[in-house]
Structure formats: structure tokens, C-alpha cells
């Protein structure tokens, strides 16, 4: 790095492959560290905002104050850090030559930490993807890499972020290729695998080897259960379509409000979550501990049905109003409560032929993820890696496929493409990206 600029560029031309390989390892390690910091900071802030002996009024006031603070910061200083981060990452890859500003990376990290710690009903995994891709973009541009190489670094950073955020290295690779690139045979496959593995190792060194959820062993009670899992896939597809359409409708309504109100719009989501949390504290925050209860069959039918409705309303309002956070985590929460609800009904009607609600909650997570995010392969592998239970894989594939089919039929445009279109950026679907490549998008944008 001490070389003069011209000598460095010549050196880079001669050893570009080696520099790219070394940069892949650096990105994986750095993104892993940042995601670990994201998890720790969010957890500690949340513990301070909601102490064990805290007064009930905190559940109403803290989400409003968190939304107000993050909304002002997003409006005033970090306008590109709103929302999930996945559409922004894809827009940077296909329409902005891989450019994600360092300011956006910092803004995404801090605003999401405040939002999620205050109880906003969004997730940390989508923002982590934008942070990871942003780190890769900044490093690539600072080293003077050509635009095509910088663009190739974005899925590398994204895969490292998913691997560290979910503790799922294989799903991190699949998500980067299936959703971000739209091509499972992308030339950067080797680098994506390497960065994902590096981030995963950093996570294990710092936070240990623990799955995101602990679940009991699964056993198929009777062959008729496959029919129930098929029904669960149908319900998952319908719930996914309801969630996506409601979110897009609310977001379009908020976008028609005067621009000068944009800094205060996130308060609407914070207030809604605060009112829900006042009566039902389990509706606040990411809620993975309650997902764990549903997976182990320790949650009542009415509680799961109520949390399903509240999470759909809370997440759509929080996201549509402009809060910083993603829909990865809420998709898993919605799926667990949906699957647990369907499983409870099935076990009540056919106790001798069906398992308890836990396995259905597990399969419901994958069905909702496949229907909302539209990544069927990633959803199957992610649920397997999250729980480390291979025996559930066949029911999971059945429900995921049905949910994905129904969702794609009733809502042809995937959620991230629809969100980008609302922002005035028209990205092609995955099949089109794989077939035509990014250069046509750039020409169309220009």
C-alpha cells in the first residue's frame, strides 16, 4: 500500500487474481467481526432498554423513541440505510457499478442497532447483508479494483454476512447466488464459498458453536402427516402473499405522504409495535426466543395464532414506515407461529396420526421463508443448518415447494424486485439476470 498510485495499478494488473483471493479472505473475516459486533451491540442495548425489572411503560415508550431517533438519523444523514438492505445491495450490483458508500455502512449498523434494540419488529440479517456488501465495495474501490471486480465483491460480502448472522455457511453461499446474483453458476462461486466459510469461522471463534435454535429430534408419526405438510405449504403460500401485498400497499401509502414528514414516519411503526407490546410483550423485537418455544412445543395454540397476526401487522407497519431493519427474521417468526398453529389444529383433530406442534413450526419457518423471500433452495438448507436436524428435510421440501408455487402465482413479482420498483429502480427477476447479465440493466438505466 506504500507504492505510488501508478506502480500499484501496474502491480494490481499483474497480480489481480492473487489480490482478489486475499481480499476475499479479508472481507470474510472483517464481515464476520462486524456481524458479531452487530449481534452483541444489539443485545446489550436491548438489555439496557428493557431491564428484567423494568416498568411496563417502557414497552410503549421505548419503541417510539427508538423509531424517532433512527428516523431522524436516516432522514438527515443516512438516506440509503432505510429498509432491509437487500434491494439496495442488488441495485448497487446491477445499476450502480457496485458502489455502496462507507457512510451507508455506518448508518445501517448504528440505526439498525438502535431500532432492533428498542423493540422494532424487524430483523438484523437483511441489514447485515448490506453492511457486508458495503464493506466489500469500500475495500474494492479503495484498492483501485476495476468496476467489474468491485461488483463481484458484493455477493462475497453478502454471503459472509448471511453465514455469520444465521450461523449457516452453506445457506450464505446459496443466498448470495440464488437471490443476490440470480445465478447458481456464477463465476464467483469459489470466492463466495471462501468468504462464507471465513465469516463462519470468525463467528465460531468469538461466539462459539451454537445453532440458532435447539429442537428435539423429529420423527414421522404416520404417512398421513405428509398431507398435513402439504396443507401447511398451501397456508404458507397464502400467508406469504398476504404479508407481501400488505407490506407493499402500506409502503406505497407512506411514500405518497409529503417528503418533509419522512423523518417522523418511522414513529408510526414504533407506536404500533409499542401498543402491541403493551398488551403482548412477546410481539416486541426479533423474538427468536419465542420461536424456540414454538419449535419445542412449549407455546399454546392461541398464543401462536395471536403472535402470527401481530407480527404480520407489526413488521409490515415498521418496514413500510421507513424503519431500518429486514424481513428475514420476521419471516422465520411468522413461519414458526403459522406452522405451530396449523400443527396444533392437526394434532387436535388427528392425535394418533400427527406429531405435536413443534415439527410443524419448524417446517412452517421454511415455508414462509420460501414464500416471502422466494429462495426455495436457500430456505431448505437454511432451516437444516439452523436446527441441524436432517430428518425434517422431506416434509420441509414438500411445504416449501407448494408455498413457493402458490406465492409466485398469486404475487408474480418477488418482494425485493417490487420494493426496488417502488423506489424507481427496475431490476430484472432472477431468471433474467442469469440470462442477460448486468450490462443490459446498466444500459437501460442510462
matplotlib code that plots the C-alpha trace (Angstrom):
import matplotlib.pyplot as plt

x = [0.0, 3.0, 3.6, 2.8, -0.5, 0.8, 3.1, 0.3, -2.0, 0.6, 1.2, -2.5, -2.8, -0.1, -1.4, -5.1, -6.2, -4.0, -5.2, -8.8, -8.2, -6.6, -9.3, -11.9, -10.4, -10.1, -13.8, -14.9, -13.0, -14.0, -17.7, -17.7, -16.3, -18.8, -21.8, -20.6, -20.4, -23.9, -25.3, -23.5, -24.3, -28.0, -28.3, -26.6, -28.6, -31.8, -30.9, -30.4, -33.6, -35.6, -34.1, -35.6, -37.3, -38.2, -41.6, -44.3, -44.4, -41.1, -42.8, -44.8, -42.3, -39.0, -40.1, -41.5, -38.3, -36.1, -38.1, -37.9, -34.2, -33.4, -35.9, -34.2, -30.7, -31.9, -33.5, -30.8, -27.5, -28.1, -30.9, -29.6, -29.7, -33.5, -35.3, -33.9, -30.7, -31.2, -32.9, -30.2, -27.5, -29.0, -29.4, -25.7, -24.7, -26.8, -27.2, -24.5, -21.4, -21.0, -20.9, -22.0, -20.8, -19.0, -21.5, -24.3, -22.4, -22.0, -25.6, -27.0, -25.1, -26.0, -29.5, -30.4, -28.8, -31.0, -34.2, -33.9, -32.8, -35.8, -38.2, -39.0, -40.4, -37.8, -34.7, -30.9, -30.0, -31.0, -29.1, -26.1, -26.1, -26.0, -23.2, -21.2, -21.6, -20.8, -17.6, -16.6, -17.5, -15.4, -12.4, -12.5, -12.8, -10.1, -7.7, -8.4, -10.1, -12.0, -15.8, -16.4, -14.2, -15.9, -19.3, -18.0, -17.1, -20.7, -22.0, -18.8, -19.6, -23.3, -22.6, -20.2, -22.9, -25.6, -23.2, -22.3, -25.8, -27.6, -24.6, -25.3, -22.3, -24.0, -27.1, -24.9, -23.5, -26.8, -28.5, -25.7, -26.0, -29.8, -31.0, -28.3, -26.7, -29.7, -27.3, -26.2, -23.4, -21.9, -18.1, -17.5, -18.8, -15.4, -14.8, -18.4, -17.7, -14.4, -15.8, -18.8, -16.5, -14.2, -17.0, -18.4, -15.1, -14.8, -18.3, -17.4, -14.2, -15.9, -19.4, -19.0, -20.6, -24.3, -27.2, -29.7, -32.4, -32.4, -35.0, -35.9, -35.4, -38.1, -39.9, -42.7, -45.7, -47.7, -47.6, -50.7, -48.6, -47.3, -50.8, -50.8, -47.4, -48.9, -51.7, -49.1, -47.4, -50.7, -51.3, -47.7, -48.1, -51.3, -49.8, -46.7, -48.8, -50.9, -47.7, -46.1, -49.2, -49.9, -46.3, -46.2, -49.6, -48.6, -45.3, -46.9, -49.3, -46.4, -44.4, -47.3, -47.0, -45.1, -41.3, -40.9, -42.7, -40.3, -38.1, -41.1, -42.9, -41.0, -42.7, -45.9, -44.3, -42.8, -46.1, -47.9, -45.3, -45.4, -49.2, -48.9, -46.0, -48.0, -50.6, -48.4, -44.7, -43.8, -44.6, -41.6, -38.2, -36.8, -38.4, -36.2, -36.6, -40.3, -39.6, -37.5, -40.5, -42.8, -40.2, -40.1, -43.9, -43.9, -46.4, -50.1, -52.3, -53.9, -50.6, -49.1, -52.1, -52.1, -48.4, -48.8, -51.3, -49.4, -46.1, -47.6, -49.1, -46.1, -43.5, -45.4, -46.0, -42.4, -40.9, -43.4, -43.0, -39.2, -37.6, -34.2, -34.4, -35.0, -37.7, -35.5, -36.1, -39.8, -40.3, -38.9, -41.1, -44.2, -43.5, -42.9, -46.1, -48.0, -46.7, -47.3, -50.9, -51.6, -49.8, -51.9, -55.1, -53.9, -52.9, -56.2, -58.1, -55.9, -53.8, -52.9, -51.6, -49.8, -47.0, -47.3, -46.9, -43.1, -42.2, -44.9, -43.5, -40.1, -41.4, -43.5, -40.4, -39.1, -42.5, -42.8, -39.2, -39.7, -42.9, -41.9, -38.2, -38.6, -35.4, -36.6, -33.2, -31.8, -34.8, -34.4, -30.7, -31.1, -33.6, -31.5, -28.4, -30.2, -31.6, -29.1, -32.0, -31.8, -34.8, -37.2, -35.8, -38.5, -41.6, -39.6, -39.2, -42.8, -44.1, -41.5, -42.2, -46.0, -45.6, -43.2, -45.5, -48.6, -46.8, -45.2, -48.6, -50.6, -47.8, -45.7, -43.2, -40.8, -40.8, -37.3, -38.0, -41.3, -39.6, -36.9, -39.6, -41.4, -38.1, -37.9, -35.3, -36.4, -34.3, -34.8, -36.0, -33.5, -34.0, -33.5, -30.4, -28.9, -29.8, -28.9, -26.4, -26.0, -24.7, -28.2, -29.6, -26.9, -27.7, -31.4, -30.8, -28.6]
y = [0.0, 2.3, 2.0, 5.1, 5.0, 4.1, 1.4, 0.0, -0.2, -2.0, -4.4, -4.9, -5.7, -8.4, -10.0, -9.2, -12.8, -13.0, -9.7, -10.8, -14.0, -12.2, -9.6, -12.4, -13.7, -10.2, -9.5, -12.8, -12.1, -8.4, -9.1, -11.8, -9.4, -6.7, -9.1, -10.4, -6.8, -6.2, -9.1, -8.1, -4.4, -5.0, -7.5, -5.2, -2.1, -4.1, -5.3, -1.7, -0.5, -3.4, -4.4, -7.5, -5.3, -2.5, -0.7, -1.7, 1.8, 1.0, -1.3, 1.6, 4.4, 2.8, 1.7, 5.2, 6.9, 4.4, 4.9, 8.7, 8.7, 6.3, 8.0, 11.4, 9.9, 8.1, 11.2, 13.6, 11.7, 8.1, 8.2, 5.0, 3.0, 2.7, -0.6, -4.0, -3.5, -6.4, -4.2, -1.6, -4.2, -5.6, -2.0, -1.3, -4.6, -4.2, -0.5, 1.4, -0.5, -1.9, 1.4, 1.4, 4.3, 3.9, 6.4, 4.0, 1.1, 3.0, 4.3, 0.8, -0.6, 2.1, 2.8, -0.8, -1.4, 1.3, 0.2, -3.5, -2.9, -0.7, -3.5, -2.7, -5.8, -6.3, -8.4, -8.0, -10.4, -8.2, -5.1, -7.4, -8.2, -4.6, -3.9, -6.9, -5.9, -2.3, -3.3, -5.3, -2.4, 0.1, -2.1, -2.9, 0.7, 1.8, -0.7, 0.6, -2.5, -2.1, -1.8, -5.4, -6.7, -4.4, -5.7, -9.3, -8.5, -7.6, -11.2, -12.2, -9.8, -10.7, -14.5, -13.8, -11.7, -14.4, -17.1, -15.1, -13.8, -17.1, -19.4, -21.1, -21.2, -23.2, -21.1, -18.0, -19.2, -20.2, -16.9, -14.9, -16.9, -17.5, -14.1, -11.5, -12.8, -14.7, -17.3, -20.5, -21.0, -17.5, -17.3, -16.0, -19.3, -20.2, -16.8, -16.8, -20.1, -19.0, -15.8, -17.6, -20.2, -17.5, -15.5, -18.6, -19.5, -16.0, -16.4, -19.7, -18.4, -15.4, -16.7, -20.5, -23.3, -23.0, -23.4, -20.6, -22.8, -26.0, -28.5, -32.0, -35.0, -35.3, -38.5, -39.0, -40.4, -41.6, -41.3, -39.2, -36.4, -35.6, -34.5, -32.1, -30.7, -30.2, -28.2, -26.3, -25.4, -24.0, -22.0, -20.8, -19.6, -17.7, -16.1, -15.1, -13.4, -11.6, -10.4, -9.2, -7.4, -5.7, -4.5, -3.1, -1.4, 0.3, 1.3, 2.9, 4.8, 6.1, 7.1, 9.4, 11.5, 14.8, 14.3, 16.7, 14.1, 11.2, 11.7, 11.2, 8.4, 5.6, 6.6, 5.1, 1.7, 2.3, 3.3, 0.3, -2.1, -0.2, -0.6, -4.3, -4.7, -3.0, -5.8, -8.7, -8.3, -11.2, -9.1, -6.8, -7.2, -10.1, -12.7, -15.7, -16.9, -17.3, -19.1, -21.5, -22.1, -22.8, -25.2, -27.2, -27.3, -25.1, -22.5, -22.6, -22.6, -19.2, -17.5, -18.7, -17.6, -14.2, -13.7, -14.6, -11.8, -9.3, -10.0, -9.6, -6.3, -5.1, -6.0, -4.5, -1.3, -1.0, -1.7, 0.4, 3.5, 3.5, 1.9, 0.3, -3.5, -6.5, -9.2, -12.3, -12.7, -11.8, -14.3, -17.1, -15.8, -15.7, -19.2, -20.7, -19.3, -20.2, -23.8, -24.2, -23.0, -25.5, -28.3, -27.6, -27.9, -31.0, -32.7, -31.8, -33.3, -36.4, -37.0, -40.6, -39.7, -36.4, -35.0, -32.1, -28.5, -28.3, -30.1, -28.1, -24.9, -25.9, -26.7, -23.5, -21.4, -22.8, -22.4, -18.8, -18.0, -19.7, -17.9, -14.4, -14.2, -16.6, -18.6, -22.2, -23.9, -21.5, -21.9, -25.7, -25.6, -22.7, -24.5, -27.6, -25.6, -23.5, -26.6, -29.3, -31.7, -33.6, -35.8, -32.9, -32.3, -34.2, -32.5, -29.3, -29.7, -30.5, -27.5, -25.1, -26.1, -25.7, -22.4, -21.1, -22.2, -20.5, -17.4, -17.0, -17.5, -15.0, -12.5, -12.8, -10.1, -11.1, -8.8, -7.3, -6.5, -4.9, -2.8, -1.7, -0.7, 1.4, 3.2, 3.8, 1.1, -1.6, -4.8, -7.9, -11.1, -13.9, -15.7, -12.6, -11.6, -15.0, -15.0, -11.5, -10.3, -6.9, -4.9, -4.6, -3.2, -0.5, 0.4, 0.6, 2.8, 5.1]
z = [0.0, 0.2, -3.5, -5.7, -7.4, -10.9, -9.6, -7.5, -10.6, -12.6, -9.7, -9.5, -13.2, -12.9, -9.7, -9.8, -9.1, -6.0, -4.7, -5.3, -3.4, -0.5, -0.5, -0.3, 2.9, 4.4, 3.6, 5.1, 8.3, 8.6, 7.8, 10.4, 13.0, 12.1, 12.3, 15.7, 16.8, 15.4, 17.5, 20.7, 20.4, 19.7, 22.5, 25.1, 24.0, 24.3, 27.8, 28.8, 27.3, 28.7, 32.1, 33.8, 36.4, 34.0, 34.2, 31.8, 30.3, 28.6, 26.2, 24.9, 25.0, 24.0, 20.5, 19.8, 20.9, 19.0, 15.8, 16.2, 16.8, 14.0, 11.7, 12.1, 11.6, 8.5, 7.0, 7.9, 7.5, 6.1, 3.4, 1.8, 5.0, 5.3, 5.0, 4.6, 2.6, 0.1, -2.6, -2.1, -2.4, -5.6, -7.0, -6.3, -8.0, -11.2, -11.6, -9.7, -10.6, -7.1, -5.2, -1.6, 0.5, 3.7, 5.3, 4.4, 6.1, 9.3, 9.2, 8.6, 11.6, 14.1, 13.0, 12.9, 16.3, 17.8, 16.0, 16.8, 20.4, 21.0, 20.0, 16.4, 14.8, 12.1, 11.6, 11.6, 8.8, 5.8, 7.1, 7.8, 4.0, 3.0, 5.6, 4.4, 0.7, 1.6, 3.3, 0.2, -2.0, 0.0, 0.2, -3.5, -4.6, -2.1, -3.6, -7.1, -8.5, -11.8, -11.6, -12.7, -9.9, -7.3, -8.4, -8.0, -4.4, -3.4, -3.3, -1.5, 1.3, 1.3, 1.7, 4.6, 6.3, 6.0, 7.1, 10.3, 11.0, 10.9, 11.6, 8.2, 5.8, 3.1, 3.1, 2.9, -0.3, -1.8, -0.9, -2.4, -5.7, -5.7, -4.7, -5.0, -8.2, -9.6, -11.0, -9.1, -11.6, -11.1, -11.8, -8.2, -6.7, -5.3, -3.7, -2.2, -0.6, 0.8, 2.3, 3.8, 5.4, 6.8, 8.3, 9.8, 11.4, 12.9, 14.4, 16.0, 17.4, 19.1, 20.0, 20.0, 18.1, 18.9, 16.4, 16.2, 17.6, 19.6, 18.6, 19.7, 17.4, 14.7, 13.9, 11.3, 13.2, 10.2, 6.5, 6.5, 8.0, 4.5, 3.6, 6.6, 5.5, 2.0, 3.7, 5.6, 2.3, 1.0, 4.1, 3.9, 0.4, 1.2, 4.3, 2.3, -0.3, 2.3, 4.0, 0.8, -0.6, 2.8, 3.1, -0.5, -0.1, 3.2, 1.8, -1.2, 1.1, 3.2, 0.0, -1.0, 2.2, 2.0, 1.9, 4.9, 7.0, 6.1, 9.3, 11.5, 9.6, 11.3, 14.5, 13.1, 13.2, 16.6, 18.0, 16.6, 18.0, 21.3, 21.6, 20.8, 23.2, 26.0, 25.9, 24.4, 25.3, 23.1, 20.0, 20.6, 18.9, 16.8, 19.1, 18.4, 22.0, 21.3, 18.1, 20.1, 22.4, 19.4, 17.9, 21.2, 21.5, 24.6, 23.3, 23.4, 20.2, 21.0, 21.7, 18.4, 16.4, 18.1, 17.6, 14.0, 13.4, 15.5, 13.8, 10.3, 11.3, 13.2, 10.6, 7.7, 9.5, 10.8, 7.4, 5.3, 7.6, 6.9, 9.9, 9.5, 9.6, 7.5, 6.9, 7.2, 10.9, 10.8, 8.0, 10.3, 13.2, 11.1, 9.7, 13.1, 14.5, 11.4, 11.4, 15.1, 14.7, 11.8, 13.7, 16.8, 14.8, 13.1, 16.3, 18.0, 15.1, 14.4, 17.6, 16.6, 13.1, 13.7, 15.8, 18.2, 17.0, 17.2, 13.9, 12.1, 13.4, 12.1, 8.6, 8.7, 9.1, 5.8, 4.0, 5.0, 4.1, 0.7, 0.0, 1.1, 0.1, -2.9, -2.4, -2.1, -2.1, 0.4, 2.7, 2.8, 3.5, 6.0, 8.1, 8.1, 9.2, 11.7, 13.5, 12.4, 12.0, 8.7, 9.4, 8.7, 5.2, 3.2, 4.8, 4.5, 0.8, 0.3, 2.1, 0.7, -2.9, -2.5, -0.7, -3.3, -6.2, -4.7, -3.7, -7.2, -8.8, -6.7, -6.4, -9.6, -8.7, -5.9, -2.9, -3.4, -7.0, -6.0, -3.3, -5.8, -8.3, -5.7, -5.3, -9.1, -9.7, -12.1, -11.5, -13.6, -11.9, -11.2, -14.4, -16.5, -14.5, -15.1, -18.8, -19.8, -17.2, -15.6, -18.6, -20.1, -16.8, -16.8, -20.4, -19.6, -16.6, -18.6]

ax = plt.figure().add_subplot(projection="3d")
ax.plot(x, y, z, "-o")
ax.set_aspect("equal")
plt.show()
